[in-house]
Amino acid sequence: VNGATGGVGLAAVQVARALNCRQIIATGRGSEKLAVVARHGATCCLNLEEEVSLATALKAQTNGRGVDVVFDTIGGEVFDESLRGTAWGARVLVVGFASGKHPSIRANY
């Protein structure tokens, strides 16, 4: 869940938890905000202010497999990095583009 520190992202974390998702990886900015996200059900919180490569972090959290679902409210580079961190056959939900850059998916991903 990209942008989990915002209202829509936090709601997505809560829905994922209610659906008994095994692993809920949340991204956002700020340790205090991410602590709130963790209390609401995220199993892993990645601080975008600290991560060098989101794709690498996503792969590391999934033992190299990649994530099955991307819920993105950010767009821009965060969206691009998330695509690089997906598993084969992953689903991608574009819910917004707070970065100002509209997401696009390249055919070679």
N, C-alpha and C positions, 0 to 999 in steps of 0.2 A: 504494500500500500504506500504509494508515493504521496507525500504531503499529509501524512498521518497526524501531524500536529495541528492541522486545521480541522474545522468542523465536519466537512464531508469525509475527509480521510479517517478521522476518529470514528465516525459512524460506520465506515467500511470495516475497520478493525473489530468493532463490536459485532457487526453482522457475521464476519468470518468466525469469530469466537462462538457465536450462537449456533453456527453451522458445524461446530466441532472440527474446524480445520486443524490439521496436525501442526502446521507451522505457519505463523503469521509474521512476516518480516515487514517492519514499518520503517519508513524513512521520514526525515524531517530535520529541522534545524533547532538546536538548543537542547542541552541536556535536561533542563527542568521540564520542558514540554514533552520530551521523549519519555521521561519518567512517568508522566501522566498517561501516555499512550501504553506503556508497559502495564500499568495498573488496570487498564481497560482491556487487556487481553493479548497484546503483541508478545510473541515469544522471542523476538529479536528486534532491537531498535538500532538503526544505523543513522548516525549523525552526519548529515551531508556537509557540515562544516569541517569534519575530520576525515571523511573517507576520500582516499586518493582515487579509487576506481570502484564505482558502484557495481559494475558488472562482475568484477573480481570478487567483491564482497558477497554478492548474491550467489555466485558459484560456490564460494567457500562455505556459506551457510547451508547449502544443499548438497554437500559432498561432491561437487563438480557437476551435478545434474542440471542445475538451473531451476528457476521457479516455474510453476505451472500456470499461474495467473498474475497479471500485472494490472493493478488498479491505479491509474495515473491521473492526478489532478494538476500536475506541474507542467508537463511538456518540456520542450527544449532539450538540453543536454541530459537532464535526469531521465527523460523518456528514452532518449537514444541509448544511454548506458543500461537502462532496464531491459531493453530489447536484447542487448548483448548478453544479458544474464538470464535469458529464458531457456527452458527445456524445449525439446522438439515437441511441436503440437501445442504449445502454450496458448492461452487466451489472453487477449489484451483489451482492457477497457479504458477508453479515453473519456474522462469525465470532465476535463477542463484543461486549461493551458495557462496557468498563473504566471509562467515565465514570459508570456507574450509571444512565444514561438509555437505555432500550430504544429502538432505532431504529424509526422509522415513515416510510413514504414517502407523501408527499401525491400525490394524483391529478394535480395540475397540473404536476408535474415531468416 
